[in-house]
Protein backbone atom coordinates (compact mmCIF):
# COMPACT_ATOMS: atom_id res chain seq x y z
CA UNK A 1 0.00 0.00 0.00
CA UNK A 2 1.33 3.41 -0.96
CA UNK A 3 1.86 5.95 1.77
CA UNK A 4 0.09 9.30 1.73
CA UNK A 5 2.03 12.54 1.40
CA UNK A 6 1.67 13.31 5.09
CA UNK A 7 3.01 9.86 5.98
CA UNK A 8 6.04 10.35 3.72
CA UNK A 9 6.73 13.78 5.22
CA UNK A 10 6.28 12.43 8.75
CA UNK A 11 8.71 9.59 8.01
CA UNK A 12 11.27 12.07 6.69
CA UNK A 13 10.89 14.35 9.72
CA UNK A 14 11.34 11.36 12.03
CA UNK A 15 14.49 10.39 10.10
CA UNK A 16 15.84 13.94 10.53
CA UNK A 17 15.34 13.60 14.28
CA UNK A 18 16.56 10.03 14.77
CA UNK A 19 19.44 9.90 12.27
CA UNK A 20 20.76 13.46 12.56
CA UNK A 21 19.47 14.64 15.94
CA UNK A 22 17.67 17.57 14.29
CA UNK A 23 15.06 18.10 17.00
CA UNK A 24 13.23 21.35 17.58
CA UNK A 25 15.45 21.92 20.60
CA UNK A 26 18.58 21.35 18.49
CA UNK A 27 17.40 23.93 15.98
CA UNK A 28 16.48 26.42 18.72
CA UNK A 29 19.90 25.98 20.36
CA UNK A 30 21.82 26.59 17.13
CA UNK A 31 20.75 29.96 15.74
CA UNK A 32 23.93 30.05 13.64
CA UNK A 33 22.30 27.39 11.44
CA UNK A 34 18.59 27.92 11.82
CA UNK A 35 17.69 31.57 12.42
CA UNK A 36 16.70 34.02 9.70
CA UNK A 37 14.32 31.60 7.99
CA UNK A 38 17.07 29.19 6.96
CA UNK A 39 14.85 26.10 7.25
CA UNK A 40 12.14 27.81 5.21
CA UNK A 41 14.64 29.08 2.62
CA UNK A 42 16.01 25.55 2.27
CA UNK A 43 12.46 24.23 1.82
CA UNK A 44 11.72 26.93 -0.78
CA UNK A 45 14.78 25.91 -2.77
CA UNK A 46 13.76 22.25 -2.72
CA UNK A 47 10.19 23.11 -3.79
CA UNK A 48 11.28 24.44 -7.18
CA UNK A 49 10.37 21.94 -9.92
CA UNK A 50 13.73 22.58 -11.62
CA UNK A 51 16.63 23.77 -9.53
CA UNK A 52 18.97 25.90 -11.61
CA UNK A 53 21.01 27.18 -8.70
CA UNK A 54 20.99 25.68 -5.26
CA UNK A 55 20.65 28.27 -2.48
CA UNK A 56 22.73 26.97 0.42
CA UNK A 57 21.56 28.16 3.84
CA UNK A 58 24.24 29.97 5.85
CA UNK A 59 26.64 27.64 7.72
CA UNK A 60 25.04 24.48 6.30
CA UNK A 61 27.14 21.67 4.83
CA UNK A 62 27.38 22.58 1.15
CA UNK A 63 27.97 19.07 -0.20
CA UNK A 64 25.10 17.63 1.85
CA UNK A 65 22.61 20.27 0.73
CA UNK A 66 23.72 20.04 -2.91
CA UNK A 67 22.95 16.29 -2.75
CA UNK A 68 19.44 17.17 -1.55
CA UNK A 69 19.04 19.54 -4.50
CA UNK A 70 19.87 16.69 -6.92
CA UNK A 71 17.13 14.38 -5.62
CA UNK A 72 13.95 13.81 -7.60
CA UNK A 73 11.21 16.43 -7.40
CA UNK A 74 9.02 14.10 -5.30
CA UNK A 75 11.86 13.43 -2.84
CA UNK A 76 12.56 17.16 -2.57
CA UNK A 77 8.88 17.87 -1.87
CA UNK A 78 8.95 15.34 0.98
CA UNK A 79 12.13 16.83 2.44
CA UNK A 80 10.75 20.37 2.07
CA UNK A 81 7.61 19.37 3.97
CA UNK A 82 9.77 17.91 6.73
CA UNK A 83 11.86 21.10 6.86
CA UNK A 84 8.69 23.15 7.31
CA UNK A 85 7.70 20.83 10.17
CA UNK A 86 11.21 21.30 11.59
CA UNK A 87 10.75 25.07 11.58
CA UNK A 88 7.46 24.66 13.46
CA UNK A 89 9.27 22.40 15.96
CA UNK A 90 11.98 25.07 16.34
CA UNK A 91 9.41 27.78 17.02
CA UNK A 92 7.60 25.57 19.53
CA UNK A 93 10.90 24.99 21.35
CA UNK A 94 11.42 28.74 21.70
CA UNK A 95 8.17 29.17 23.66
DAZI-V900642 format. One record per helix or strand of 2 or more residues. SS is the DSSP state (@ for helix, = for strand). FROM is the first residue (numbers start at 1). TO is the last residue. If there is no record, write none. Layout:
# DAZI-V900642
SS:FROM:TO + SS:FROM:TO
This chain:
# DAZI-V900642
@:5:20 + @:24:29 + @:31:34 + @:38:47 + @:62:69 + @:73:93
